[in-house]
């Protein structure tokens, strides 16, 4: 994270605030990602400085989410980063973060 561009660090700070704003969600830093959990992971975040984006995996049923190419995708069965089935969201801007807030709210509720 320290090597990331400042705009990406700011974007992560905003995302972190959104994820932690849901009461009992706790943050735990892992080697390759940051986990947000209650008892189990509800979201994981990978910072990709080269691509200037945050990749967020959310514990959501992909069948109840309207997936958008380039923004969200079904990662069911991939077992990525502590979330067996879910939706991956790519956040490159505050506009993307605003779009992701609804999905994050569903996970954290």
FENQUI-V295189 format. One record per backbone hydrogen bond with DSSP energy under -1.0 kcal/mol. CO is the residue of the C=O (numbers start at 1). NH is the residue of the N-H. If there is no record, write none. Layout:
co;nh
CO;NH
CO;NH
//
This chain:
co;nh
1;4
5;9
6;10
7;11
8;12
9;13
10;14
11;15
12;16
13;17
14;18
15;19
16;20
26;37
28;35
33;30
34;45
35;28
36;42
36;43
37;26
40;38
42;59
43;36
44;57
45;34
46;55
48;53
53;48
54;91
55;46
56;89
57;44
58;60
58;87
61;64
65;67
68;71
68;72
71;90
73;88
75;78
80;83
84;79
86;75
87;58
88;73
89;56
91;54
93;97
94;98
95;99
96;100
97;101
100;104
101;105
102;106
103;107
104;108
105;109
//
